[in-house]
Amino acid sequence: MSRLVILVFAALAFSALAQDDSPPKLEPLPEPPPRAGDPADEPRVQIPVQEGDKVEEIRDGGEVVMLKVTPKEGPTYYLVQTGKGEWMRRDSLDSGLRVPMWPIHTFE
């Protein structure tokens, strides 16, 4: 039993001595990205609306995803951002999807 304890102790001691004590090789830190709140760094977006139209931004996580445009005359329409970064006009937010709602069974 004492020999087993000595062997385990010796194995732990040799494994501790075998480890490399040199410091790890470090790389320099990359440059930090520009601050998100700096208006000079944000891209400018030009949206074709008439002067005097009321434009409301709808945001998701701080990013503009939809614009509600209310012109002086005429109906309200929406500009929805597509996946390509372009804007698509939608006259209503109704998708046109109609789910069938037939009654299967009624209780009387």
C-alpha positions as CSV (number, residue, x, y, z in Angstrom):
1,M,0.0,0.0,0.0
2,S,2.8,2.4,0.9
3,R,4.6,1.6,-2.4
4,L,1.4,2.5,-4.3
5,V,1.1,5.9,-2.5
6,I,4.8,6.6,-3.3
7,L,4.3,5.7,-6.9
8,V,1.3,8.0,-7.3
9,F,3.1,10.8,-5.5
10,A,6.2,10.3,-7.8
11,A,4.0,10.3,-10.9
12,L,2.3,13.6,-9.9
13,A,5.6,15.2,-9.1
14,F,7.1,14.2,-12.5
15,S,4.0,15.4,-14.4
16,A,4.3,18.8,-12.6
17,L,8.0,19.0,-13.6
18,A,7.3,18.1,-17.1
19,Q,4.9,21.0,-17.7
20,D,6.3,23.9,-19.8
21,D,6.5,27.0,-17.6
22,S,7.2,29.5,-20.4
23,P,4.6,32.2,-20.8
24,P,2.0,31.8,-23.7
25,K,2.7,33.6,-26.9
26,L,0.3,36.6,-27.0
27,E,-0.9,38.4,-30.1
28,P,-1.7,42.2,-30.1
29,L,-5.3,43.2,-29.7
30,P,-7.2,44.2,-32.9
31,E,-8.3,47.8,-33.4
32,P,-11.7,48.4,-31.7
33,P,-14.7,49.0,-34.1
34,P,-16.1,52.5,-34.4
35,R,-18.7,53.5,-31.8
36,A,-22.3,52.7,-32.8
37,G,-23.6,56.0,-31.5
38,D,-21.4,58.2,-33.6
39,P,-23.7,59.8,-36.3
40,A,-20.8,60.4,-38.7
41,D,-20.1,56.6,-38.9
42,E,-23.8,55.6,-39.6
43,P,-24.8,55.2,-43.3
44,R,-27.1,57.9,-44.7
45,V,-30.4,56.6,-46.1
46,Q,-32.3,58.5,-48.7
47,I,-36.0,57.7,-48.8
48,P,-38.2,59.2,-51.6
49,V,-41.1,60.9,-49.8
50,Q,-42.8,64.2,-50.5
51,E,-42.1,67.2,-48.4
52,G,-44.6,67.5,-45.6
53,D,-45.3,63.8,-45.3
54,K,-45.2,62.4,-41.8
55,V,-42.7,59.6,-41.5
56,E,-42.6,57.3,-38.5
57,E,-39.8,54.8,-37.9
58,I,-40.5,51.3,-36.6
59,R,-37.4,49.8,-35.1
60,D,-36.4,46.3,-34.0
61,G,-33.4,46.1,-31.8
62,G,-32.4,49.7,-32.7
63,E,-32.4,49.0,-36.4
64,V,-35.1,50.6,-38.7
65,V,-37.1,47.8,-40.3
66,M,-40.2,49.7,-41.4
67,L,-41.4,53.2,-42.1
68,K,-45.0,54.4,-41.8
69,V,-45.6,57.3,-44.3
70,T,-48.7,59.4,-43.9
71,P,-49.0,61.9,-46.8
72,K,-50.9,65.2,-46.6
73,E,-53.4,63.8,-49.0
74,G,-54.0,60.1,-49.7
75,P,-53.9,56.9,-47.7
76,T,-51.1,55.8,-45.4
77,Y,-48.6,53.4,-46.8
78,Y,-45.6,51.5,-45.4
79,L,-42.0,51.1,-46.6
80,V,-40.8,47.7,-45.5
81,Q,-37.1,46.8,-45.7
82,T,-36.3,43.7,-47.7
83,G,-33.4,41.3,-46.9
84,K,-31.2,43.0,-49.6
85,G,-31.3,46.4,-47.8
86,E,-33.9,47.8,-50.3
87,W,-37.3,49.3,-49.4
88,M,-40.6,47.9,-50.7
89,R,-43.8,49.8,-50.6
90,R,-46.9,48.1,-49.1
91,D,-50.2,49.8,-49.0
92,S,-51.4,47.7,-46.1
93,L,-49.8,45.3,-43.7
94,D,-52.3,42.6,-44.6
95,S,-50.4,39.7,-46.1
96,G,-53.5,38.4,-47.9
97,L,-53.2,35.0,-46.2
98,R,-56.6,33.6,-45.5
99,V,-56.8,30.5,-43.2
100,P,-59.9,28.3,-43.8
101,M,-62.2,28.4,-40.8
102,W,-64.8,25.8,-41.6
103,P,-66.7,24.4,-38.6
104,I,-65.9,20.7,-38.1
105,H,-68.3,20.1,-35.2
106,T,-70.7,22.2,-33.2
107,F,-72.1,21.4,-29.8
108,E,-75.8,22.2,-29.2
